[in-house]
Amino acid sequence: MALPSEQEQLSAAWRALSGVSEGTGWKVVEIRRDQNCSLRAGRQMSGNQESLVVGISGIRPDEVSHLPNARGFTVTRTDQLGDDRDCLWFAVVHQPGTPLELFTLMAVDIVRLLSQIGDQEGRLIYSQLMARIRAWQDFMRRDSSGVLSLEEEVGLIGELLTLKNMLVCGLVAQDAVEAWAGPEDGLHDFLIGVGAVEVKTTTAQAGFIAEIGSLDQLDDSARKPLYVAGVRLAQTADGQSLPELCEEITSIIRQGTGPVGSFMGRLLSAGYSPEMRDQYVRRFRCDEIGYRLVTAESPRLISATVPTAVRWVRYALNLDAIPVVASSFSEIAENLGVNQTWN
């Protein structure tokens, strides 16, 4: 008989714990226990909301920073449960008004994360747990459906293909993942070496019109060199879906002993959850990646060249006006001050 999935375990536990109760304590069912981490599905008797309760050993109360909260859930410290006296306990609590299905996706992801890191040192467990919860905080700020729009999907695929190009060209997996700043609202999509790479993606068969979102996006005064990676996609039946691309990059990062957890967190911040993979049925083929170097002669609007009264702009730029200088990250790595080491 097949073992129940994490989602089935959680749903069954919450059903078993449902019902009105008096008092202020917790009703819990243990999900798993590792060396430095205990995980329980629970309901707080005062509110009866579905919760995930996590106990972490080896950390002190003064090491706990501000706990993240978002639409859909809260994170709080709670009293010790059972005989785990050396644990600090944290409760991730579902809030009314948010679909339980979406909260369950987050809970399942946390269960899977903790199953991978539960034997690590307590401070590392805590930091990785909070990082993943903050990624879900970003995810839940988005549309409540949990599914990217076509425009967002195309943009994310462009960034992922650029990341993949960096990885296959020999950039160390940890450096590549840490350089990916786009999902965390970075000024540029990749902050790498001494410079940066901004990614623009199109599905147009001819021409390359890119939307520039601010006066800073093509300003190389802070980080130089600044490249624009132009990614051209074609939607086709023999292409690759977004989930397949994510899984391929995950495999490359894992082979390079890179931070898979950090990569998954960035995917969440970008609005993609693997649990929603069935919603992404479109398939795309990458027809081109071209790196363009931004220089003083490049057509652009930046603060230094517009009237001081102009405070904010968004404009469309024909990227074909900026020459392509490279078709592979390996050709620009040295200029960015990056050492390529094969993973």
Secondary structure, 3 states (H helix, E strand, C coil): CCCCCHHHHHHHHHHHHCCCCCCCCEEEEEEEECCCEEEEEEEECCCCCEEEEEEEECCCHHHCCCCCCECCEEEEEECCCCCCCCEEEEEEEECCCCCHHHHHHHHHHHHHHHHHHCCCCHHHHHHHHHHHHHHHHHHHHCCCCCCCCHHHHHHHHHHHHHHHHHHHCCCCHHHHHHHECHHHCCCCCEEECCEEEEEEEECCCCCCEEEECCCCCCCCCCCCCEEEEEEEEEEEEEEEEHHHHHHHHHHHHHHCCCCHHHHHHHHHHCCCCHHHHHHCCCEEEEEEEEEEECCCCCCCCCHHHCCCCCCCCCEEEEHHHCCEEECCHHHCHHHHCCCCCCC
